[in-house]
Amino acid sequence: MKKKRIVSDLTLISLFYVALGVILLGWPELSSRIICYAFGGVLTVSGILRIVRYFLRDQYDGMIRKDFSFGLVLAAGGLFLIFRPDTVVSFLPFVFGLLLVAGCAEKLQTAADLRRIGIPLWYVPLIMGGVSLVLGIILLCQPFGSAMILTRFIGVAIIVEGVENLAALPIFERKLQDHYSDRM
């Protein structure tokens, strides 16, 4: 059933957030480098595969899909992540801050949707969205001097985001159940 799959996927994503946050909190320096190496490896391999695909495709298809140029950009970005992880780590607060602010926007949408359909606990995702917004703004402003403290803060912020998502799951599941029962 589609509803069960959606709830299962959201639960797994939320648990992944919590686990990633715990790793960043416990081992900030090592985890930052591992994340850079992992993403760098994925991007480099993806770029190489796109370049190879360019030469294996029909010349007109390759020209339209831009596999060669896109592959070069992916491979270069991946190699940069692998060989310059310290530079990349300095951008992580900005990226995670944007993700938290985006999560806030999604929670505000959920709160508005729940209020519109008359769910009494609509304010719970609103409060959670406010917490995500505050944490995201703090990360975007980068008030910390130490990369380790900042990485730990990112870990805490990701744990909070995952726990917020898990706490909102019953409300979301009820919303899905009402939606799908109305269609049967």
Residue pairs with C-beta under 8 A, 6 or more apart in sequence:
2 180
3 173
3 176
3 177
3 180
6 176
7 169
7 172
7 173
7 176
10 165
10 169
10 172
11 166
11 169
13 165
14 162
14 163
14 165
14 166
14 169
15 162
15 166
16 162
17 158
17 159
17 161
17 162
17 165
18 158
18 159
18 162
18 163
18 166
20 155
20 158
20 162
21 154
21 155
21 156
21 157
21 158
21 159
21 160
21 161
21 162
22 155
22 159
23 31
23 155
24 31
24 32
24 151
24 152
24 154
24 155
24 158
25 152
25 155
25 156
25 159
26 155
28 147
28 148
28 149
28 151
28 152
28 155
29 147
29 148
29 151
31 151
31 155
32 85
32 89
32 92
32 147
32 151
33 85
33 89
35 92
36 81
36 82
36 85
36 88
36 89
37 81
37 82
37 85
39 78
39 81
40 77
40 78
40 79
40 80
40 81
40 82
40 85
41 78
41 82
42 78
43 74
43 75
43 77
43 78
43 81
44 74
44 75
44 78
44 79
44 82
45 78
46 71
46 74
46 75
46 78
47 70
47 71
47 72
47 73
47 74
47 75
47 76
47 77
47 78
48 71
48 75
49 71
50 67
50 68
50 70
50 71
50 74
51 67
51 68
51 71
51 72
51 75
52 71
53 62
53 67
53 71
54 62
54 65
54 67
54 68
54 71
55 62
57 65
57 67
62 68
80 87
80 88
81 88
89 147
89 151
90 147
92 150
92 151
92 154
93 139
93 140
93 142
93 144
93 150
93 154
94 139
94 140
94 142
96 136
96 139
96 154
96 157
96 158
97 135
97 136
97 137
97 138
97 139
97 140
98 136
98 140
99 136
100 132
100 133
100 135
100 136
100 139
100 157
100 161
101 132
101 133
101 136
101 137
101 140
103 129
103 132
103 136
103 161
104 129
104 130
104 132
104 133
104 136
105 129
106 129
107 125
107 126
107 128
107 129
107 132
107 164
107 168
108 125
108 126
108 129
110 125
110 129
110 168
110 171
110 172
111 122
111 123
111 124
111 125
111 126
111 129
112 122
113 175
114 121
114 122
114 125
114 171
114 175
115 122
117 175
117 178
119 171
119 174
119 175
121 171
124 167
124 168
124 171
125 168
125 171
128 164
128 167
128 168
131 160
131 164
132 160
132 161
132 164
135 157
135 160
135 161
136 157
138 153
139 153
139 154
139 157
142 150
144 150
144 153
